[in-house]
Amino acid sequence: MTHVELFDFVSTVQQLTPQLPVVTLEKMLAFNTLVDSECLRGRLGRMGGPWEFNLRDVFRWAEWVVLGI
């Protein structure tokens, strides 16, 4: 993920969950990118796949954090 993409993604998620600090959103996006990459390489989630982790998953995760779920 490039710096511009990260900035765009953080800005997008922050519009929906402004309560979360930018640093938290950056870490969430980095983790999501890592999990997606590992799934694509076959190092994670071999059973039941193929798996895809995207921005929609970060939206849900951020909403759950705000709601305390």
SVG drawing of the C-alpha trace seen along z (x, -y; Angstrom):
<svg xmlns="http://www.w3.org/2000/svg" viewBox="-22 -13 26 40">
<polyline fill="none" stroke="black" stroke-width="0.4" points="0.0,0.0 1.4,-3.4 1.4,-6.4 -1.3,-8.0 -3.5,-4.9 -3.0,-4.8 -3.9,-8.4 -7.0,-7.9 -8.1,-4.9 -7.6,-6.5 -9.5,-9.6 -12.4,-7.4 -12.6,-5.3 -12.2,-8.4 -15.3,-10.0 -17.4,-7.1 -15.6,-6.8 -14.1,-10.2 -13.9,-9.0 -10.9,-6.8 -7.4,-8.3 -5.6,-8.3 -2.8,-6.2 -5.3,-3.5 -6.8,-3.5 -3.4,-3.3 -2.6,-0.3 -5.9,1.4 -5.3,0.8 -1.8,2.1 -3.0,5.3 -5.8,5.8 -3.3,5.5 -0.9,7.9 -3.7,10.5 -4.9,10.1 -1.4,10.5 -0.7,13.7 -4.0,15.2 -3.1,14.5 0.3,16.2 -1.3,19.2 0.3,18.7 -3.0,18.1 -6.5,19.3 -5.8,22.3 -9.0,24.1 -12.3,22.6 -10.6,20.1 -10.1,18.1 -10.3,15.3 -10.2,11.6 -9.8,8.8 -10.7,5.3 -11.7,1.8 -15.3,3.0 -13.8,5.2 -11.9,2.2 -15.2,0.2 -16.9,3.0 -14.0,3.4 -13.8,-0.4 -17.6,-0.6 -17.3,2.3 -14.5,0.6 -16.5,-2.6 -19.5,-0.6 -17.4,1.4 -18.3,4.7"/>
</svg>
